[in-house]
């Protein structure tokens, strides 16, 4: 019994010691673009799902996780493409800022603005001064009721 216990404890330590301490960004999807390498220190993609609905609109859902212990902020924008590879312009296509608490996940869910959509790309980045200025927009504050 004692030998089995030591064997299990050794095996658990072996696998724990080999764990990756720095999560890597899963860039296996060609539709995901990371505009800043610093995201790799804390952000990891967990799931990427897309489908063409029966009404020909495209729907996507991307799940990522903040593996740090502190709140982190990122930006993202979804670009939708038509059959010729041109971006479909829409007033809904805006860069969004999201804050993610330490150890928590974020789910980005989006539906294409047109039934002519053939593909998409989502770009993740870090906020810049321009993003903060967008957040101070008078129209946005009015919309929020501030």
C-alpha positions, 0 to 999 in steps of 0.5 A: 500500500505504501509503494502505491502511495509513493508511486502516485505521489511521484507521478503527480509531482512529475506531471505538476512539474512539467506543467506550462507556467506561462500560457501560450496564445492558441493561434491555430485559427487563421481568423484570430489575430493578436496585434500585441505580443504582451497578450501572451503573458496572460490571455489564452484562447479556449474555444473558437466556434463559428457557423453559417446560420440558415438565414445566411448570417454568420455567428461566432463565439470566442472564449478566452481566459485571463490566467493572471491574478489581476484585472487585465484590459484588452480590445477587440474588433470583428472584421466581416468579409464578403465573398470577394474578400472585402470588409463589410462596413457597418456602424456596429463594427467598432473596437471594443474594450473589455476588462477581465478579472484575474482567473476569469473568462470572456466570451465574445459573441458576434453576428455578422451585419450582412447575409453576404458574409463569407468569413471573419477575422477578430483582432485582439490588442491592448488599449491605447490613448485613442481607445480611452478618448473614444470612451470619453465621447459625449454621445457615449456618455449620454447613451450610458445616462452619465 
